[in-house]
Amino acid sequence: MRMTLCAGLAGLFLLGCGAAPDAGIERGQRLLAQYQCGSCHAIPEVPGSRGRVGPPLDGFGLRSYIAGEIPNRPDTLARWIEEPASLVPGTLMPDMGASEADARDMASYLSALR
């Protein structure tokens, strides 16, 4: 039992140090391909994403604003992905039908782009 406890604590320590990959980030990368976000945007490490209609999303995590208007925070980015017109009426960004959980994971991936 003591060995199991030590192994569990070591695992938590590694998670806290960022040594384990974030499942939400990895899932977000897959979802960006699944929702075909790359048909409009170029997105690093997302297969088939060579779009030129929307801006390229490389370094997105370093940007101050979403769509040039909204502060770039993970919660706001997830809402933008889920319902873009609710934040910027008349935007050309389409509502792709992403669920709240999917939007959150896609936002995690985009926020990690540096």
Backbone torsions as a table, in degrees:
resi	resn	phi	psi	omega
1	MET	NA	-40.1	-180.0
2	ARG	-63.3	-37.0	179.3
3	MET	-65.7	-41.2	178.4
4	THR	-63.6	-42.6	178.7
5	LEU	-62.1	-44.7	178.9
6	CYS	-62.7	-41.8	179.1
7	ALA	-64.4	-40.1	178.6
8	GLY	-65.1	-42.4	178.3
9	LEU	-65.6	-38.4	177.7
10	ALA	-63.5	-40.0	178.2
11	GLY	-63.4	-42.1	177.7
12	LEU	-64.2	-38.7	177.8
13	PHE	-61.3	-45.6	179.9
14	LEU	-64.0	-39.0	176.8
15	LEU	-62.3	-42.0	179.4
16	GLY	-65.4	-27.5	179.5
17	CYS	-87.5	-3.2	179.4
18	GLY	83.2	12.8	-177.6
19	ALA	-73.4	-28.1	179.2
20	ALA	-92.7	138.4	-179.2
21	PRO	-67.1	147.2	179.4
22	ASP	-80.4	117.9	-178.6
23	ALA	-61.4	-34.7	178.9
24	GLY	-64.5	-38.3	178.2
25	ILE	-65.5	-46.9	179.4
26	GLU	-62.8	-43.0	178.7
27	ARG	-65.2	-39.6	178.5
28	GLY	-59.8	-39.8	177.7
29	GLN	-61.8	-44.8	178.1
30	ARG	-64.8	-40.1	-178.7
31	LEU	-66.7	-35.3	177.4
32	LEU	-60.4	-36.2	175.4
33	ALA	-72.2	-43.4	-178.1
34	GLN	-61.2	-42.9	179.8
35	TYR	-80.9	1.0	177.2
36	GLN	59.4	38.9	177.6
37	CYS	-63.3	-26.0	179.0
38	GLY	-71.8	-5.8	174.8
39	SER	-72.9	-21.7	176.8
40	CYS	-112.2	-29.5	-175.0
41	HIS	-118.8	147.9	166.0
42	ALA	-87.7	122.6	-176.4
43	ILE	-129.1	122.1	-179.1
44	PRO	-55.9	135.6	174.5
45	GLU	64.6	15.6	175.9
46	VAL	-109.8	113.5	-176.4
47	PRO	-54.8	136.1	175.3
48	GLY	75.7	9.1	-177.2
49	SER	-96.1	92.2	179.6
50	ARG	-129.1	22.9	-177.1
51	GLY	-63.9	152.2	-179.8
52	ARG	-128.2	4.5	179.7
53	VAL	-74.9	-47.2	176.4
54	GLY	-97.3	170.0	-179.4
55	PRO	-68.2	152.4	173.1
56	PRO	-65.3	148.4	-173.7
57	LEU	-107.3	12.9	176.3
58	ASP	-63.1	141.4	-179.1
59	GLY	66.1	21.2	-174.7
60	PHE	-59.2	-34.8	-179.2
61	GLY	-64.0	-17.1	179.1
62	LEU	-93.3	-7.1	-177.4
63	ARG	-76.7	146.3	179.8
64	SER	-83.3	-29.6	-173.5
65	TYR	-131.5	151.1	171.6
66	ILE	-99.4	130.8	179.4
67	ALA	55.8	24.5	178.3
68	GLY	70.0	7.1	-173.6
69	GLU	-133.4	-31.7	-169.2
70	ILE	-109.6	130.8	177.3
71	PRO	-53.5	133.3	-177.0
72	ASN	-82.9	94.4	174.1
73	ARG	-124.5	151.9	-177.6
74	PRO	-55.1	-42.0	-179.3
75	ASP	-67.0	-39.9	179.6
76	THR	-70.0	-39.2	178.2
77	LEU	-62.7	-42.0	177.8
78	ALA	-61.6	-42.4	178.4
79	ARG	-65.1	-39.0	177.5
80	TRP	-59.4	-44.4	-180.0
81	ILE	-65.9	-39.9	-177.5
82	GLU	-73.1	-45.7	-175.9
83	GLU	-144.6	75.2	-174.2
84	PRO	-59.5	-39.2	-177.5
85	ALA	-67.7	-18.5	177.6
86	SER	-71.7	-22.9	178.9
87	LEU	-99.0	-36.7	178.9
88	VAL	-133.2	90.4	179.1
89	PRO	-57.0	136.3	179.5
90	GLY	84.2	3.8	179.4
91	THR	-61.7	152.9	175.3
92	LEU	-82.8	-11.6	177.9
93	MET	-67.1	119.8	-177.7
94	PRO	-79.3	155.2	171.5
95	ASP	-83.4	111.8	-175.3
96	MET	-92.2	3.9	178.2
97	GLY	79.0	23.9	-180.0
98	ALA	-70.7	137.6	175.0
99	SER	-72.5	166.8	178.5
100	GLU	-59.4	-44.0	-179.7
101	ALA	-65.7	-42.5	178.7
102	ASP	-63.8	-44.3	-180.0
103	ALA	-61.9	-39.8	178.9
104	ARG	-62.3	-42.7	-180.0
105	ASP	-71.2	-37.1	176.0
106	MET	-64.6	-39.3	176.9
107	ALA	-63.7	-36.8	177.6
108	SER	-61.0	-44.5	179.2
109	TYR	-64.3	-48.9	-178.1
110	LEU	-63.4	-37.3	178.9
111	SER	-67.4	-25.3	179.8
112	ALA	-80.8	-11.5	-179.8
113	LEU	-73.4	118.1	-177.9
114	ARG	-122.7	NA	NA
